[in-house]
Amino acid sequence: MADRAEPFVLAAGETRIENAMLPFKLVASDSAGRLSICEFTLPGWSSGPVLHSHDEVDEGFFVVSGRLEFQLGAERILAGEGDFAWVPQGTPHTFASASDAPLHVIAFATPGGIEHLFAEQGQVLSSPGPPDEALLDALGLRYKSPTLGPPITATNAPAR
């Protein structure tokens, strides 16, 4: 199996790439560049990433538990447990947890490689002090994933 990992099983909580913002279960080097898969959780009513797009990457999101509010372009769409969202390249998107319950999602990106962006973002976000927004924007541009706007708050989120 050239350019692919041998078969493997990851235990719960394990990741294929350290220090990324999210735990990646499969990275591009495992799949000959075809696919990356990550898993993430958000506390209830939490915002996700900034509004962004990917020039060369399609993404899919499977909601394991909780409720997810997507912004896809100008439209807001709710996805609940067992729902799946497809986000083709070039689609402006972001999301937020849309209930009191924690959100649990399995997401993939094709082609693979998005984990490199997340690893570099993780380094910036783990630095002391407020994040360097200009540096995060520059990273997004370098990985053809430009920032297009701020994160969202779920439509029915309680006032904070």
C-alpha positions as CSV (number, residue, x, y, z in Angstrom):
1,M,0.0,0.0,0.0
2,A,2.2,2.8,-1.3
3,D,1.6,6.3,0.3
4,R,-0.9,4.8,2.8
5,A,-0.7,3.8,6.4
6,E,-1.0,0.2,7.4
7,P,-4.3,-0.7,9.0
8,F,-4.7,0.7,12.5
9,V,-7.2,1.3,15.3
10,L,-7.1,4.4,17.5
11,A,-8.5,4.2,21.0
12,A,-11.0,6.9,22.1
13,G,-9.2,10.2,22.7
14,E,-6.1,9.3,20.5
15,T,-5.1,11.4,17.6
16,R,-2.8,11.0,14.6
17,I,-1.4,14.5,14.8
18,E,-0.3,16.2,18.1
19,N,-1.0,19.8,18.9
20,A,-3.7,20.4,16.3
21,M,-6.8,22.2,17.3
22,L,-8.8,19.0,16.9
23,P,-8.0,15.3,17.3
24,F,-7.5,13.8,13.8
25,K,-8.3,10.2,13.4
26,L,-7.1,10.0,9.8
27,V,-4.6,12.3,8.1
28,A,-3.6,12.8,4.5
29,S,-0.5,10.7,4.8
30,D,-2.6,7.8,6.0
31,S,-4.8,7.9,2.9
32,A,-2.5,8.8,0.0
33,G,-3.8,12.4,0.4
34,R,-7.4,11.5,-0.2
35,L,-9.0,12.2,3.1
36,S,-8.6,13.6,6.6
37,I,-11.0,12.8,9.4
38,C,-11.4,14.6,12.8
39,E,-13.7,14.5,15.8
40,F,-14.7,17.4,17.9
41,T,-16.9,18.5,20.7
42,L,-18.3,21.9,21.6
43,P,-19.9,22.8,24.9
44,G,-23.6,23.8,24.8
45,W,-24.3,27.1,23.1
46,S,-20.6,27.6,22.0
47,S,-19.5,29.2,18.8
48,G,-17.3,27.3,16.3
49,P,-14.8,28.8,13.8
50,V,-14.9,32.1,12.0
51,L,-16.9,32.2,8.8
52,H,-14.5,30.8,6.2
53,S,-14.4,28.8,3.0
54,H,-12.0,26.3,1.5
55,D,-10.9,26.9,-2.1
56,E,-9.8,23.3,-2.7
57,V,-11.4,21.1,0.1
58,D,-14.9,19.6,0.4
59,E,-16.1,18.9,4.0
60,G,-18.7,16.6,5.5
61,F,-20.0,16.8,9.1
62,F,-21.9,13.9,10.9
63,V,-23.6,15.0,14.1
64,V,-23.1,12.2,16.7
65,S,-24.9,14.0,19.4
66,G,-26.2,17.5,20.3
67,R,-27.5,20.1,17.9
68,L,-25.5,22.0,15.3
69,E,-26.5,25.3,13.6
70,F,-24.6,25.8,10.3
71,Q,-24.3,28.9,8.4
72,L,-23.9,27.8,4.7
73,G,-23.6,30.9,2.6
74,A,-26.3,33.2,3.9
75,E,-28.5,30.4,5.1
76,R,-28.8,29.0,8.7
77,I,-29.6,25.3,8.9
78,L,-30.0,23.1,12.0
79,A,-28.6,19.6,12.1
80,G,-29.4,17.2,15.0
81,E,-28.2,13.8,16.1
82,G,-27.7,11.5,13.1
83,D,-27.8,14.3,10.6
84,F,-25.1,14.9,8.0
85,A,-24.0,18.1,6.3
86,W,-22.1,18.4,3.0
87,V,-20.1,21.6,2.5
88,P,-18.5,21.7,-1.0
89,Q,-15.4,23.8,-1.7
90,G,-16.0,27.5,-2.0
91,T,-19.0,27.5,0.3
92,P,-18.8,30.1,3.1
93,H,-19.5,28.3,6.3
94,T,-19.3,28.3,10.1
95,F,-21.3,26.7,12.9
96,A,-22.3,26.8,16.5
97,S,-23.6,24.5,19.1
98,A,-27.4,25.0,19.2
99,S,-28.5,23.5,22.5
100,D,-27.6,23.1,26.2
101,A,-26.1,19.7,25.5
102,P,-22.5,19.3,24.3
103,L,-22.1,18.8,20.6
104,H,-20.2,15.8,19.2
105,V,-19.3,15.7,15.5
106,I,-17.2,13.5,13.2
107,A,-16.0,15.6,10.2
108,F,-14.0,14.8,7.1
109,A,-12.1,16.8,4.5
110,T,-11.3,15.7,1.0
111,P,-8.7,15.9,-0.3
112,G,-6.8,15.4,2.9
113,G,-4.3,17.8,4.4
114,I,-6.5,20.2,6.4
115,E,-4.8,18.9,9.6
116,H,-1.7,21.0,8.7
117,L,-3.7,24.2,8.9
118,F,-5.3,23.1,12.2
119,A,-1.9,22.2,13.6
120,E,-0.5,25.7,12.8
121,Q,-3.7,27.3,14.1
122,G,-3.3,25.3,17.3
123,Q,0.2,26.7,17.9
124,V,-1.1,30.2,17.5
125,L,-4.1,29.6,19.8
126,S,-2.0,28.0,22.5
127,S,0.2,31.0,22.8
128,P,-0.3,33.2,25.9
129,G,-2.6,36.2,25.5
130,P,-5.2,36.9,22.9
131,P,-4.9,35.2,19.5
132,D,-3.1,37.0,16.7
133,E,-6.0,37.5,14.3
134,A,-3.8,38.7,11.5
135,L,-1.6,35.7,11.8
136,L,-4.6,33.3,11.8
137,D,-6.0,35.1,8.7
138,A,-2.6,34.8,7.0
139,L,-2.5,31.0,7.8
140,G,-6.0,30.6,6.4
141,L,-4.9,32.3,3.1
142,R,-1.8,30.2,2.9
143,Y,-3.9,27.1,3.1
144,K,-6.6,28.5,0.7
145,S,-9.1,28.8,3.5
146,P,-9.8,32.5,3.8
147,T,-11.5,34.1,6.8
148,L,-14.8,35.7,5.6
149,G,-16.3,36.9,8.8
150,P,-16.7,36.3,12.6
151,P,-18.0,33.2,14.3
152,I,-21.8,32.9,14.8
153,T,-23.9,32.4,17.9
154,A,-26.8,29.9,17.5
155,T,-30.1,31.7,16.8
156,N,-31.8,30.7,20.0
157,A,-28.8,30.9,22.3
158,P,-29.5,32.4,25.7
159,A,-28.1,35.9,26.3
160,R,-24.7,35.8,28.0
